Amino acid sequence: MDQGIRARVLIVTDKGVRAANLLEGIEQSLSAAQVNYEIFDEVEPNPSAETIRKGTGILKQHQSEAVLAVGGGSSIDTAKGIAVMANNPGDILGL
């Protein structure tokens, strides 16, 4: 990676994963690689469209270029939804 270029990543997870400090190693690795990151930890079981909308807003606000899911199926599904909405107009319920 070039010296002046920093990637930006949105980490999508839930509060349980974060509270268990399971992101610690990931955060250290990203920091060591000079990758900026933001954590979206509001994923709930059976994530709602509103959660995806909120995560998409955070991704755009922080100009994230990548999405990293950490956790189970709900985090993965939410991250996929956010990634789809990052570059597509409309709403997750009615692309």
Protein Blocks (a to p, Z undefined) as FASTA:
>chain_A
ZZklccdddddddfklmmnopmmmmmmmmmmnopacdddfkbcehiafklmmmmmmmmmm
nopabdcdeddfklmmmmmmmmmmmmpgcjfklZZ
